[in-house]
Amino acid sequence: MSNSGYDPRYFDKLAAIENRHFWFRSRNRIISGVAHRLTSGWRSGYRVLEVGCGNGNVLQCLPEACKNGTVFGMDLFEEGLRHARLRTGCPLVRGDMRQAPLRPGFQLIGLFDVLEHLLDDHQVLRDLHALLAPAGTLLLTVPARMSLWSYFDESSHHCRRYSRSELGTKLKDAGFDVVYLTEFMSLLFPLVWIGRRLSALFHGGPDGSERSAELSSRDLSVVPIVNEVLTILLRLEEPFVSHRWTIPIGTSLLAIARKRAL
């Protein structure tokens, strides 16, 4: 597997396509819907933090979803925050969650496709637990199923993909009660499974090479008709997540976890 971390050179490339690419658009709708339903009954003045906000792709949606709260963004990389400042008026902080330059006590923390980049995910979850207010909520997404491991994970510097049981266990071990845990992006599963096996067959599998980076760039391209069709199809699973029904298969995982007093 690849080294942990994130290559900040990706921020420019992602910023150019995220607002149009079906995957990012669909994930943002799911996250925004969940965040809105979580916070809609909360008293005004609550605090929300997105850890690893990167270039602000999700962060730009959170103020609308969390209307009566204050939303903060934090990232380790200035390269990402440079884009985030253009996308949102949220307060932004450059910092590491292990020594967060923010006062603890957030009612909601979001961590969206970040955990898989970090070697010690156990410690990361414990650090997030410490940043939350009592009974605060963690909302996170991660890539699902090691069976889908491919050139894309190598090029993205992922350490792992998660099973539902693994993520649930790690959340519980870190002091969380799991409220909801499901796979999503279900309609993409057969496309990704077949596509990445064909790639392994014809290109020899993931090797961290320039070829892996080239294949990953292809996955991030916006093909107009295909992009719109997939955007429409992925809307079909939004009611499932809205009602907190478990989706049995997908390329991503979403979890809602509540801080348990240690």
Secondary structure, DSSP 8 states (H G I E B T S, - for coil): ---SS--TTHHHHHHHHTTT-HHHHHHHHHHHHHHHHHHTTS-TT-EEEEET-TTSTTGGGHHHHTTTSEEEEEES-HHHHHHHHHH--S-EEE--GGG-SS-S-EEEEEEES-GGG-S-HHHHHHHHHHHEEEEEEEEEEEEB-GGG--HHHHHTT-S--B-HHHHHHHHHHTTEEEEEEEEE-GGGHHHHHHHHHHHHHHH-S--SSHHHHHHHHHHT---HHHHHHHHHHHGGGHHHHHTT---S--SEEEEEEEE---
